[in-house]
């Protein structure tokens, strides 16, 4: 069985990074929402991001100030616009939310090893 991070075009990049299991759906939801907002040139609120991703408000706030700060610009009344996500790409976006786990599993996740290489 193959574990690792799925990459665009199929296949897996094993050992590089491992998406924390429960978070992968939320990150995929964030990508879909933010790319849709960017392509439509539509502003959105923190509450919109929370609803679209399933993140807690505190998590969304932290990601806005850390992992998303270079692709979001402030809009009117506390809203945001997404800019530059298309150029960044889905794989690089996903990698931002991944963590190396060096052989330790999480609840409901298979154990991982960093540097396992391709099988």
N, C-alpha and C positions, 0 to 999 in steps of 0.2 A: 504494500500500500504506500502511495506517495503522499508525503506531507510537505508543506511549504507554502509559499505565497504564489497563487495563480498569477500568471502574467498575460498581457494582451497577446492574442493570437494562439492561446492554448499553452499547455505545458506548465511547468512549475520552476520557480527559482528556489531551489532547496538550500537551506543553510544560511542564506543571506539574512533574511529577516523572517519573523513569524508573526502573522497577524494574530492578535489576541482574539480567541475564538468568538466570544460574544460581541465583540466590537466590529467584526467584519461587515455585518449587515448594515450597521449604522454608518460606517464609513462609506459603503456603497451608496446608501441613501443620501449621504451628504454630497458625494460626487454628483449624483443624478440631479439633485436639487440645485446645487450651485452652478453646474454647467447649464442647466435650463435657465436659471436667472441671468447668467452672463450672456447667453445667446439671445435672450429676449430683451436684454438691457433693462431689466426690471429690478427695482429695489426690493429689499425684504427686511424684515425685523428679526431680532433675536428669537422672538416667539415663533416666527415662521420656520426658522432653522431648527428649533427644538421640536416642533411638530413634524417636520419633514424627516428628521433623523432618528428621533426616539431618544436623543441624548437628554440628560438632566440639564436644567438651566445652568447650573454651576459648571458642568462639563462644557457646554456650548460657549459660555463666557471665557473659560480657560482656553479653548481652542481658537476662539476669535483673537485673543491677545497673543497667542503663541504660534500655533501651527497654521493659521490662516491669515495672519496679519499682512503678508505680502501679496495676497490676491483679493483683499477686500479694501474698499475705500468707503469712508463715511458718506452717507447721504443725508437728506433732511430728516429732522425729527427722530434721530437715533437709528435711522435705517442704514443699510449697507448696499453697495453694489459690488458684484464680483467682477474682477478684471484680471486677465492673465492666466486664468485656469485652463483655457483651451490650449495655450502654448505649453503649459506645464505638463499636461497629459495625465491620464488616469493612473498609470503605473507610478509615476513620481508622487502624485497626490496620495495614493494608497501607502506608499513607503513612509510618508510623513507620520502616519498613524501606527506604524508597525514597530515592534520592539524585538531585539535579539533576546532569546530566552535560554540559550546555552544549556540544553539538556533538561530543563525543568518544565513540567507540564502545569497547566492550570486546570481547575475544576472543569471536567468535561472536555478537556483538550488532550490530544496525544502529546507525550514528551517529545521534545525537539533537540536536535544537536546542531550547533552552528558549525559550518564548514563541511557539511556532509557530502557536498558535491552532487553531481547528477547521476541518477541510476538509469 
